């Protein structure tokens, strides 16, 4: 089962990038073109295309830059500007990351032999059919498995106390430890409160050590919020969510996100809504015999508009 609506929306973004890669491109603008939630656009794009939006933009810029570099006498500075790179240093860094050599080294090597042209051809081939990734990874059986294990729930609004972690999502236990101590002192225990994790950044788009994560615990309506300097407070929006229960080691969690956004969501009758995903922590991995974590993952959704 293939959802042509999602494909068409991503194709509009791809067309825009192809026509405008020479100028600054804003992620919010791309999300607006696709009519996807700004909060979840990059996850959806990455799941379908196989590259983050920024990586895809850079691929298109590299494709043009390689042509100018190998087929014209334009300077590296001119090529950098023509192709939309932020600066010549940015161009040099991205080019070297892809080709393992600077633009100047590539031009010199091309004049001596044509090996570099093979790498350029590979980039051109990869970017010529960006949706091949989705088509080659689309698995109808896998989608049916996801569908069987996903339910749609209406959640209320929750008021929570939280501790923010900035850094790798693999290190969120530091925030949980701090929150756990505070929660125990204030008699907020798993038996009567929810412990909820919120991953505020897509690690595909934000540097691993700049990712924000909130470790939260729900608080009762009568809770006195005065003089609690160890935590902050906020409200989590209620509404419609798709629920998937995850039970595995934490390193597999990113794959779960990718499959939900790339397999289930495009083939469902819903779009991702502009609210964060909620990760209800249902066990302590430290106490699990296999070190696995059980998480009720709630993806915010809204009914897809009928066209």
Backbone torsions as a table, in degrees:
resi	resn	phi	psi	omega
1	UNK	NA	121.1	-175.9
2	UNK	-120.3	131.9	-178.6
3	UNK	-93.9	105.7	-176.8
4	UNK	-68.6	-26.2	179.8
5	UNK	-61.0	-46.3	179.2
6	UNK	-63.4	-41.5	-180.0
7	UNK	-61.0	-45.5	-179.1
8	UNK	-63.3	-37.9	-179.5
9	UNK	-68.4	-39.2	176.6
10	UNK	-70.1	-36.5	177.4
11	UNK	-61.3	-36.1	176.6
12	UNK	-63.1	-38.9	178.2
13	UNK	-66.7	-45.0	-180.0
14	UNK	-60.2	-43.3	179.3
15	UNK	-62.5	-42.2	178.9
16	UNK	-61.4	-44.1	-180.0
17	UNK	-62.6	-43.9	-179.3
18	UNK	-62.3	-34.7	-177.6
19	UNK	-86.6	-15.4	-173.3
20	UNK	-131.2	16.4	-176.8
21	UNK	-64.2	-16.3	-179.1
22	UNK	-78.3	-8.5	-178.9
23	UNK	-123.4	166.6	179.9
24	UNK	-58.0	136.7	-179.3
25	UNK	-121.9	126.9	-175.6
26	UNK	-101.6	133.4	-179.4
27	UNK	-60.4	-36.2	178.7
28	UNK	-63.4	-38.1	178.3
29	UNK	-65.2	-41.4	179.1
30	UNK	-63.6	-41.8	178.4
31	UNK	-62.8	-39.5	179.5
32	UNK	-65.1	-40.8	178.4
33	UNK	-61.8	-40.0	-177.6
34	UNK	-79.3	-17.2	-174.2
35	UNK	62.7	30.1	172.0
36	UNK	-100.6	159.1	175.1
37	UNK	-56.3	134.3	177.4
38	UNK	-59.6	-34.2	-176.0
39	UNK	-68.0	-33.3	-172.6
40	UNK	-113.3	-1.3	-174.7
41	UNK	-54.6	-47.2	-174.8
42	UNK	-63.8	-35.1	177.9
43	UNK	-65.8	-43.6	-179.0
44	UNK	-65.4	-47.0	-180.0
45	UNK	-59.5	-47.1	-178.4
46	UNK	-63.4	-40.5	-179.2
47	UNK	-65.3	-31.6	-176.4
48	UNK	-90.7	-40.1	-175.6
49	UNK	-91.7	-27.4	-178.9
50	UNK	92.2	-1.5	176.3
51	UNK	-134.7	151.8	172.4
52	UNK	-67.4	158.2	177.1
53	UNK	-54.5	-42.5	-178.9
54	UNK	-66.2	-41.7	178.4
55	UNK	-63.6	-37.2	179.2
56	UNK	-68.4	-41.4	176.1
57	UNK	-59.1	-46.1	179.6
58	UNK	-63.1	-35.9	178.1
59	UNK	-62.4	-43.6	178.3
60	UNK	-64.1	-40.3	178.8
61	UNK	-66.5	-39.6	178.2
62	UNK	-64.6	-37.5	179.4
63	UNK	-59.5	-46.0	179.1
64	UNK	-70.1	-40.8	-178.6
65	UNK	-62.4	-40.6	-179.7
66	UNK	-62.6	-38.4	178.0
67	UNK	-63.0	-51.0	-179.2
68	UNK	-60.7	-38.4	-176.7
69	UNK	-67.0	-41.2	-173.5
70	UNK	-93.7	-22.1	-173.9
71	UNK	-112.2	-5.8	-179.6
72	UNK	-131.9	175.1	178.0
73	UNK	-103.9	14.8	179.6
74	UNK	-63.4	147.2	179.9
75	UNK	-72.8	163.1	177.9
76	UNK	-60.7	-38.5	178.6
77	UNK	-62.9	-44.5	179.2
78	UNK	-63.0	-43.3	-179.0
79	UNK	-64.4	-41.4	178.8
80	UNK	-57.3	-44.2	-178.5
81	UNK	-71.0	-45.0	-178.5
82	UNK	-60.6	-36.8	-173.1
83	UNK	-90.5	-2.2	172.0
84	UNK	92.0	12.1	177.6
85	UNK	-72.7	149.7	-176.4
86	UNK	-60.5	-37.6	-178.2
87	UNK	-160.2	168.8	179.0
88	UNK	-67.4	-31.4	178.2
89	UNK	-69.1	-37.9	176.2
90	UNK	-63.7	-42.9	177.1
91	UNK	-60.0	-47.9	179.9
92	UNK	-58.6	-44.4	-176.7
93	UNK	-65.7	-45.8	-178.7
94	UNK	-67.6	-41.8	179.9
95	UNK	-62.9	-44.0	-178.7
96	UNK	-67.2	-34.5	178.7
97	UNK	-63.8	-33.5	-179.4
98	UNK	-85.8	-39.5	-172.7
99	UNK	-108.6	-4.3	-178.7
100	UNK	62.1	27.8	176.3
101	UNK	-161.4	157.0	179.6
102	UNK	-77.4	164.0	176.6
103	UNK	-55.6	-41.3	179.9
104	UNK	-65.0	-40.8	178.4
105	UNK	-65.7	-37.7	179.1
106	UNK	-65.6	-42.7	178.8
107	UNK	-62.1	-43.0	-179.7
108	UNK	-65.1	-43.1	-179.5
109	UNK	-64.9	-38.0	-179.2
110	UNK	-62.7	-36.6	179.4
111	UNK	-67.8	-27.5	-177.9
112	UNK	-90.1	-36.0	174.8
113	UNK	-155.6	171.5	-172.0
114	UNK	-104.0	16.1	-178.5
115	UNK	-59.1	-38.5	-178.1
116	UNK	-62.8	-29.9	-178.9
117	UNK	-65.4	-27.6	177.3
118	UNK	-66.0	-39.4	178.2
119	UNK	-68.3	-38.9	177.7
120	UNK	-62.5	-43.0	179.5
121	UNK	-61.0	-36.3	-180.0
122	UNK	-64.4	-43.3	178.4
123	UNK	-63.0	-41.8	179.7
124	UNK	-63.7	-39.5	179.0
125	UNK	-66.6	-42.6	-178.4
126	UNK	-65.2	-38.0	-175.3
127	UNK	-87.9	-8.7	-178.3
128	UNK	-74.9	-28.7	179.9
129	UNK	-130.6	69.3	-172.7
130	UNK	-62.5	-23.8	-178.2
131	UNK	-87.4	0.7	175.9
132	UNK	-60.5	-32.0	179.4
133	UNK	-59.2	-47.8	-178.9
134	UNK	-65.3	-44.7	-176.8
135	UNK	-65.6	-37.5	-178.7
136	UNK	-75.8	-22.8	-178.5
137	UNK	-102.4	-2.9	179.5
138	UNK	-70.1	126.5	-176.5
139	UNK	-132.5	106.5	-175.8
140	UNK	-62.7	-37.4	178.9
141	UNK	-64.6	-44.6	179.5
142	UNK	-61.2	-40.0	179.5
143	UNK	-63.0	-39.5	178.9
144	UNK	-64.3	-35.5	176.4
145	UNK	-63.8	-45.3	178.4
146	UNK	-59.7	-44.7	-177.5
147	UNK	-60.2	-39.9	-179.4
148	UNK	-65.3	-26.2	-173.6
149	UNK	-105.5	9.9	-178.9
150	UNK	-119.8	133.0	175.7
151	UNK	-123.6	158.0	-179.9
152	UNK	-104.9	127.7	-175.4
153	UNK	-128.8	151.5	172.2
154	UNK	-102.7	119.8	179.9
155	UNK	-104.2	146.0	175.2
156	UNK	-79.4	172.9	172.4
157	UNK	-74.7	139.8	178.2
158	UNK	-119.0	138.6	168.8
159	UNK	-99.0	133.1	-173.9
160	UNK	-133.9	155.3	163.9
161	UNK	-100.3	144.3	-176.7
162	UNK	-147.3	157.0	172.8
163	UNK	-120.6	128.3	-177.8
164	UNK	-92.8	133.6	174.4
165	UNK	-110.3	133.7	173.4
166	UNK	-119.3	118.0	-177.2
167	UNK	148.5	-162.5	-178.4
168	UNK	-61.7	138.9	176.6
169	UNK	-65.4	-16.9	177.2
170	UNK	-75.4	-9.7	-177.4
171	UNK	-111.7	19.4	-176.7
172	UNK	-68.1	-10.9	179.6
173	UNK	-60.3	-24.2	178.0
174	UNK	-63.7	-43.8	179.0
175	UNK	-67.8	-40.1	-179.7
176	UNK	-64.8	-37.0	179.2
177	UNK	-63.8	-45.3	-179.4
178	UNK	-64.8	-44.2	179.6
179	UNK	-65.6	-39.8	-178.2
180	UNK	-61.4	-41.3	178.7
181	UNK	-63.0	-46.8	180.0
182	UNK	-62.9	-43.6	-177.6
183	UNK	-63.7	-40.4	-179.8
184	UNK	-64.8	-42.1	178.9
185	UNK	-60.4	-34.8	-176.4
186	UNK	-98.1	14.2	173.9
187	UNK	60.5	34.6	175.4
188	UNK	-102.1	93.6	-170.2
189	UNK	-109.7	157.0	-178.8
190	UNK	-56.8	-23.8	-179.2
191	UNK	-66.1	-27.3	-176.7
192	UNK	-129.7	1.8	178.5
193	UNK	-135.1	158.4	176.3
194	UNK	-96.0	140.2	173.0
195	UNK	-108.4	119.4	-168.7
196	UNK	-126.8	129.2	173.9
197	UNK	-99.8	143.0	178.3
198	UNK	-130.7	114.3	175.9
199	UNK	-88.0	107.0	-171.3
200	UNK	-84.4	-13.7	-177.8
201	UNK	-128.5	146.7	174.1
202	UNK	-82.4	115.6	-177.6
203	UNK	-62.9	-14.3	173.6
204	UNK	-74.0	-20.4	-175.0
205	UNK	-110.7	-21.9	-175.5
206	UNK	-119.5	141.0	178.2
207	UNK	-54.0	139.5	-174.7
208	UNK	-50.5	-39.5	-174.4
209	UNK	-90.7	9.3	173.9
210	UNK	-114.9	1.9	-179.3
211	UNK	-67.7	137.5	179.7
212	UNK	-102.7	139.3	-179.0
213	UNK	-143.8	132.7	177.9
214	UNK	-108.8	122.6	172.0
215	UNK	-92.4	117.4	-171.0
216	UNK	-121.3	154.7	169.6
217	UNK	-136.0	135.1	178.2
218	UNK	-69.4	149.8	179.2
219	UNK	-124.7	146.6	178.8
220	UNK	-69.2	158.7	-175.8
221	UNK	-58.4	-33.2	-175.5
222	UNK	-87.2	4.0	-175.3
223	UNK	-65.3	134.0	178.4
224	UNK	-83.9	114.6	-174.5
225	UNK	-91.5	5.8	-179.6
226	UNK	-77.2	143.8	171.4
227	UNK	61.1	41.0	173.7
228	UNK	-118.3	85.0	-173.0
229	UNK	-81.8	-12.6	-178.0
230	UNK	-77.5	-18.9	-174.8
231	UNK	-132.8	167.3	170.7
232	UNK	-118.0	169.0	-177.5
233	UNK	-128.0	148.9	175.3
234	UNK	-164.0	172.7	177.1
235	UNK	-110.9	139.7	176.2
236	UNK	-102.0	129.1	-176.3
237	UNK	-65.8	138.8	172.2
238	UNK	-83.4	-173.0	178.4
239	UNK	132.8	-163.7	-175.8
240	UNK	-85.5	133.7	-179.7
241	UNK	-138.6	149.0	169.9
242	UNK	-95.3	127.7	-176.2
243	UNK	-105.5	127.0	171.7
244	UNK	-129.2	129.2	178.8
245	UNK	-91.8	116.8	-179.2
246	UNK	-99.3	133.5	173.7
247	UNK	-142.1	97.8	-178.4
248	UNK	-169.8	-175.9	177.4
249	UNK	-74.0	151.6	-170.7
250	UNK	-61.8	-27.4	-179.1
251	UNK	-66.9	-16.7	179.4
252	UNK	-88.5	-5.0	-172.3
253	UNK	-66.0	-38.1	-180.0
254	UNK	-62.5	-36.0	178.7
255	UNK	-65.6	-37.5	177.7
256	UNK	-60.8	-46.2	177.0
257	UNK	-57.0	-47.9	-176.9
258	UNK	-60.0	-43.1	-179.2
259	UNK	-69.1	-37.4	178.5
260	UNK	-64.2	-43.6	-178.5
261	UNK	-79.9	-26.9	-177.0
262	UNK	-97.0	-27.2	-176.9
263	UNK	-107.6	-55.8	-173.5
264	UNK	-76.3	-51.8	-171.5
265	UNK	-59.6	-47.4	-178.5
266	UNK	-61.1	-27.2	-176.9
267	UNK	-99.4	3.5	177.9
268	UNK	-91.7	-174.3	176.6
269	UNK	-100.8	18.7	-174.6
270	UNK	-123.7	159.4	167.4
271	UNK	-112.7	155.1	173.3
272	UNK	-69.4	133.1	178.4
273	UNK	-89.5	162.6	-173.2
274	UNK	-85.4	59.2	174.9
275	UNK	-135.5	155.6	179.7
276	UNK	-71.1	153.5	172.0
277	UNK	-70.2	147.7	179.8
278	UNK	-114.8	128.9	-178.0
279	UNK	-111.8	95.0	-179.7
280	UNK	-77.2	115.6	-176.6
281	UNK	-83.2	115.0	-172.4
282	UNK	-101.9	-3.3	175.2
283	UNK	-156.1	174.9	174.0
284	UNK	-106.9	111.2	-178.0
285	UNK	-55.2	-26.4	179.7
286	UNK	-65.7	-25.2	-178.4
287	UNK	-99.9	-2.9	179.9
288	UNK	-80.8	135.2	-177.3
289	UNK	-60.5	-25.5	179.1
290	UNK	-108.5	7.1	179.6
291	UNK	69.8	23.1	-178.3
292	UNK	-91.8	153.9	176.0
293	UNK	-111.1	141.2	176.4
294	UNK	-106.1	120.1	-176.3
295	UNK	-130.7	128.1	168.5
296	UNK	-87.3	104.2	-175.6
297	UNK	-92.5	119.6	179.8
298	UNK	-106.6	117.9	177.3
299	UNK	-98.2	121.9	-179.1
300	UNK	-69.3	130.9	-176.1
301	UNK	-134.5	163.3	171.9
302	UNK	-142.7	154.1	-179.5
303	UNK	-62.3	132.2	179.7
304	UNK	-70.2	135.1	-179.9
305	UNK	-64.9	137.5	177.9
306	UNK	-81.9	129.2	-178.3
307	UNK	-108.5	NA	NA
